[in-house]
Amino acid sequence: MRVPRIDIIGAGISGLATAYYLARHLNQTEKKGEIHVWEKDGNPGGLAGTFSTQDFTVEKFYHHIFRRDRALQELLSELGLAGEIVWRPAATGAYYFQQPYKLASPIDLLRFKPLPFVDRLRLGWLALHARTIKNWQSLDDISAKEYIHKVAGANVYRVVWQPLFHGKFGSYADEVSAAWLWSKLVDRGGSRNAQGHEVLGYVRGGLGQLFQALVKWLRNSGHYVHLGQAVRCLEGPEERLTSIVTEEGAFAADVIVGCAQLPELADLLPQTVETYRQELRKINFLANVCLVLTLNRSLSDFYWTNVTEGNAPFVGIIEQTNWAEPEDFNRKHVVYLSAYVNPADPRLQMDAQQLLAYYLPSIQKLFPEFTLKYVEHNATWQAAYAQPIVHVGYRHSIPAIASPLANFFVCTMAQIYPHDRQLSNGVALARQTAEIIMQCMFSG
Ligand SMILES: Cc1cc2nc3c(=O)[nH]c(=O)nc-3n(C[C@H](O)[C@H](O)[C@H](O)COP(=O)(O)OP(=O)(O)OC[C@H]3O[C@@H](n4cnc5c(N)ncnc54)[C@H](O)[C@@H]3O)c2cc1C
């Protein structure tokens, strides 16, 4: 009898972690199953993938790990990589009205001059208030704007939060759900040390090590990871998928797990399931553009700086080497300039040179001494589906892991909610997905 196949679309954290937990379940229960992971890119990792310069290897899009990211830390540990996590305090700042402000601890909040003193207290109270709330579902019925207005006042929203939401969600800023804000406030609080400073982790040598280790583990366990091999389409009648068509050929389908982004999965599914395809398209996304500069001197004082000026073309300056150990980056200075943009934004088509030229006046406005002589290397990375728009009532738009088709399952970052699309939450979702698939495949 043929061994049942499980085909997984995408070798980001969702796809590879689902494959890993499925393979472990198969081993433990001595059930037969052959896992195939299909990845269109030549390298695994998706949004958390890495690239190399002559000096270091680093994520294409900035990544850090929170202390409470347990599922990811457990996975790293099981793969023998726990010793590669480096924990360091990371200072956060923000540019308001073209002035830099340190915003790394509660004391910094009390010194935050753009707000009157009473509003600084209200800003701090917001985080404390969020931690008293246990039922996040009720928060999902109101916007973050409404919640902040109620708990901390209009001034706190206008001066601090609205510019941040605008940076991340653009014209959708006022529609962001209060449940999403709640999880941000609660989760970030959990990463602070006794002095109130945030301690964050990174994987020395980049997260690519995690993905390579997962690929190696799966292959050593008798499964398959097909890199550089896109899935072209899925076929079948209304009730189940019958085949998966890949660049390597078409294969009869037993179980298929969609771990690419939701709109990509909707495009792959057959027209016979048009209603379900529309369901998957309910969630909209913003794209992200990151310019990664290797500099011969430091740019800012902080690891993370939010840029809140409405007309700035980037919203985050993330200076990796103001947090990471200098030796891990050959003592170079690595800076990401990040922007969340709509699909039609011209920055999605620019190469690194064009993007640097486009950003140069804005960089020099914030750092007047900056010249192109600082720049030793530049790279740019674009992701079409980088951030789901977490609107009010988002919980009602999330597709279930088990789809209406008997043999199709979905595990993607857009299903992580109200918590943010942290890798660790992706690992936890993958673990849950593997359990559901095992039950569906082998019960009865
Ligand atoms: C700017 C930015 C910063 C972030 N910062 C952090 C952070 O600090 N900490 C943190 O924990 N998380 C962070 N994240 C979130 C984290 O990167 C994501 O949650 C996670 O990587 C999503 O993984 P995924 O596997 O669900 O999706 P992806 O990583 O998007 O993986 C999907 C994969 O599917 C592949 N694919 C698509 N279509 C096909 C097809 N037809 N055939 C085959 N393969 C296909 C894609 O190539 C891709 O590799 C950040 C994300 C962004 C965008």
The ligand as an SDF file (V2000), in Angstrom:
LIG
                    3D

 53 58  0  0  0  0  0  0  0  0999 V2000
    9.4150   43.5000    8.8180 C   0  0  0  0  0  0  0  0  0  0  0  0
    9.1380   42.3180    9.6800 C   0  0  0  0  0  0  0  0  0  0  0  0
    9.7110   42.2420   10.9380 C   0  0  0  0  0  0  0  0  0  0  0  0
    9.4450   41.1480   11.7680 C   0  0  0  0  0  0  0  0  0  0  0  0
   10.0330   41.0950   12.9990 N   0  0  0  0  0  0  0  0  0  0  0  0
    9.8320   40.0100   13.7760 C   0  0  0  0  0  0  0  0  0  0  0  0
   10.5150   39.8940   15.0180 C   0  0  0  0  0  0  0  0  0  0  0  0
   11.2500   40.7800   15.4270 O   0  0  0  0  0  0  0  0  0  0  0  0
   10.3180   38.7620   15.7460 N   0  0  0  0  0  0  0  0  0  0  0  0
    9.4880   37.7560   15.3420 C   0  0  0  0  0  0  0  0  0  0  0  0
    9.3780   36.7400   16.0550 O   0  0  0  0  0  0  0  0  0  0  0  0
    8.8160   37.8520   14.1700 N   0  0  0  0  0  0  0  0  0  0  0  0
    8.9650   38.9460   13.3890 C   0  0  0  0  0  0  0  0  0  0  0  0
    8.3160   39.0460   12.1860 N   0  0  0  0  0  0  0  0  0  0  0  0
    7.2830   38.0510   11.8540 C   0  0  0  0  0  0  0  0  0  0  0  0
    7.8400   36.7670   11.2570 C   0  0  0  0  0  0  0  0  0  0  0  0
    8.8360   37.0380   10.3150 O   0  0  0  0  0  0  0  0  0  0  0  0
    6.6870   36.0400   10.5750 C   0  0  0  0  0  0  0  0  0  0  0  0
    5.6160   35.8620   11.4600 O   0  0  0  0  0  0  0  0  0  0  0  0
    7.0790   34.6520   10.0960 C   0  0  0  0  0  0  0  0  0  0  0  0
    8.3260   34.6540    9.4570 O   0  0  0  0  0  0  0  0  0  0  0  0
    5.9870   34.1570    9.1500 C   0  0  0  0  0  0  0  0  0  0  0  0
    6.3060   32.8590    8.7620 O   0  0  0  0  0  0  0  0  0  0  0  0
    5.3670   32.0490    7.7880 P   0  0  0  0  0  0  0  0  0  0  0  0
    6.0170   30.7530    7.5790 O   0  0  0  0  0  0  0  0  0  0  0  0
    3.9850   32.0540    8.3190 O   0  0  0  0  0  0  0  0  0  0  0  0
    5.3080   32.8890    6.4480 O   0  0  0  0  0  0  0  0  0  0  0  0
    6.5240   33.2330    5.3720 P   0  0  0  0  0  0  0  0  0  0  0  0
    7.7250   33.4770    6.1760 O   0  0  0  0  0  0  0  0  0  0  0  0
    5.9580   34.2680    4.5290 O   0  0  0  0  0  0  0  0  0  0  0  0
    6.6640   31.8450    4.6410 O   0  0  0  0  0  0  0  0  0  0  0  0
    5.8220   31.4590    3.5830 C   0  0  0  0  0  0  0  0  0  0  0  0
    6.6890   30.7540    2.5630 C   0  0  0  0  0  0  0  0  0  0  0  0
    5.8530   30.2540    1.5190 O   0  0  0  0  0  0  0  0  0  0  0  0
    6.5770   30.3470    0.3120 C   0  0  0  0  0  0  0  0  0  0  0  0
    5.6230   30.2510   -0.8090 N   0  0  0  0  0  0  0  0  0  0  0  0
    4.6670   31.1510   -1.1740 C   0  0  0  0  0  0  0  0  0  0  0  0
    3.9970   30.7040   -2.2470 N   0  0  0  0  0  0  0  0  0  0  0  0
    4.5300   29.4850   -2.5700 C   0  0  0  0  0  0  0  0  0  0  0  0
    4.2670   28.5410   -3.5870 C   0  0  0  0  0  0  0  0  0  0  0  0
    3.3120   28.7260   -4.5110 N   0  0  0  0  0  0  0  0  0  0  0  0
    5.0160   27.3990   -3.6260 N   0  0  0  0  0  0  0  0  0  0  0  0
    6.0030   27.1880   -2.7120 C   0  0  0  0  0  0  0  0  0  0  0  0
    6.3040   28.0750   -1.7400 N   0  0  0  0  0  0  0  0  0  0  0  0
    5.5730   29.2050   -1.6560 C   0  0  0  0  0  0  0  0  0  0  0  0
    7.2680   31.6840    0.4280 C   0  0  0  0  0  0  0  0  0  0  0  0
    8.3590   31.7920   -0.4710 O   0  0  0  0  0  0  0  0  0  0  0  0
    7.7020   31.6740    1.8950 C   0  0  0  0  0  0  0  0  0  0  0  0
    9.0010   31.1420    2.0680 O   0  0  0  0  0  0  0  0  0  0  0  0
    8.5760   40.1110   11.3340 C   0  0  0  0  0  0  0  0  0  0  0  0
    8.0090   40.1960   10.0570 C   0  0  0  0  0  0  0  0  0  0  0  0
    8.2760   41.2800    9.2350 C   0  0  0  0  0  0  0  0  0  0  0  0
    7.6630   41.3490    7.8780 C   0  0  0  0  0  0  0  0  0  0  0  0
  1  2  1  0
  2  3  1  0
  2 52  2  0
  3  4  2  0
  4  5  1  0
  4 50  1  0
  5  6  2  0
  6  7  1  0
  6 13  1  0
  7  8  2  0
  7  9  1  0
  9 10  1  0
 10 11  2  0
 10 12  1  0
 12 13  2  0
 13 14  1  0
 14 15  1  0
 14 50  1  0
 15 16  1  0
 16 17  1  0
 16 18  1  0
 18 19  1  0
 18 20  1  0
 20 21  1  0
 20 22  1  0
 22 23  1  0
 23 24  1  0
 24 25  2  0
 24 26  1  0
 24 27  1  0
 27 28  1  0
 28 29  2  0
 28 30  1  0
 28 31  1  0
 31 32  1  0
 32 33  1  0
 33 34  1  0
 33 48  1  0
 34 35  1  0
 35 36  1  0
 35 46  1  0
 36 37  1  0
 36 45  1  0
 37 38  2  0
 38 39  1  0
 39 40  1  0
 39 45  2  0
 40 41  1  0
 40 42  2  0
 42 43  1  0
 43 44  2  0
 44 45  1  0
 46 47  1  0
 46 48  1  0
 48 49  1  0
 50 51  2  0
 51 52  1  0
 52 53  1  0
M  END
$$$$
